[in-house]
Amino acid sequence: MENIIKYTEALAHISTVFVLFISVWSLTRNSFNSMFTQLLANHNNIYKKVSAKQFHKFYEEFKKEFKHRDLIQADDIRDFYNRFTEDKENEINSAYLQAYFKFIYHEITIVKKSKCIKKKKKKFYVCLIQSQMSNEELFCYLINQIRHNSGKTEYKEFLKEMGFFNDLYDSKYRNDINKIKMVLLEPLIEKNLLN
C-alpha cells in the first residue's frame, strides 16, 4: 500500500511538472504570437516611410543598368546598390530603405531562432512576412541581401528552405533572376528552379 501511495505521489508530481511545462510552452508561444503581431505592425509602419514607387524606381534602374548583360557579378550589384541608395535624384531616403531591409532581416531572424515554434510554423510566419511584400520589394530585398549578407550562409540557407524568394522566379523578374543566379542567389532560391 505504501508503494502505491509513493507511486501516486510521484505520478502527481510528474503530472504537475508536465502541466507547468505545457503552461510555460503556451505562454512562450503566446508571447511569440504577440511579439510577431507587433513586428508585422511595425513592418507596415516602416514600409509607409519608404513607399512603393521607390521600389519600382529601384527595379527600373536595375533593369536599365543591366539590360545588355547576360550575367551580373556580385561587385556590379554592390556598386549599383551603393550608387542608387546614395543618389539624391532617386528621391529615395536611404535611411528608411536600409531600416526597412534591416527590419525584415530581424523579423526573419527572430522566427528562425525561435525555440517555441516548429519548422512548419516557422515557414508559416516567414510566409506572412513575405506576403507583406510586393515582388518589387522582394527583388530589392534580394539585391540588398547580395549587397550586405554575402557571408551569412546560415541566414541564406534559411531563406532558401522557407522559399522566401521563389515567387520571383515565376514572375516578370525571371530574366533578371537568371542574370544574377550565379552570384549569391543559388543559396537563396532552390537550385532546381534555376535551369
Secondary structure, DSSP 8 states (H G I E B T S, - for coil): -HHHHHHHHHHHHHHHHHHHHHHHHHHHHHHHHHHHHHHHHHHHHHHHHH-HHHHHHHHHHHHHHTTT-S---HHHHHHHHHHHHH-GGGT--HHHHHHHHHHHHHHHHHHHH-SSS-HHHHHHHHHHHHHTS-HHHHHHHHHHHHHH-TT-HHHHHHHHHHTTTHHHHTSTTHHHHHHHIIIIITTTS-GGG--
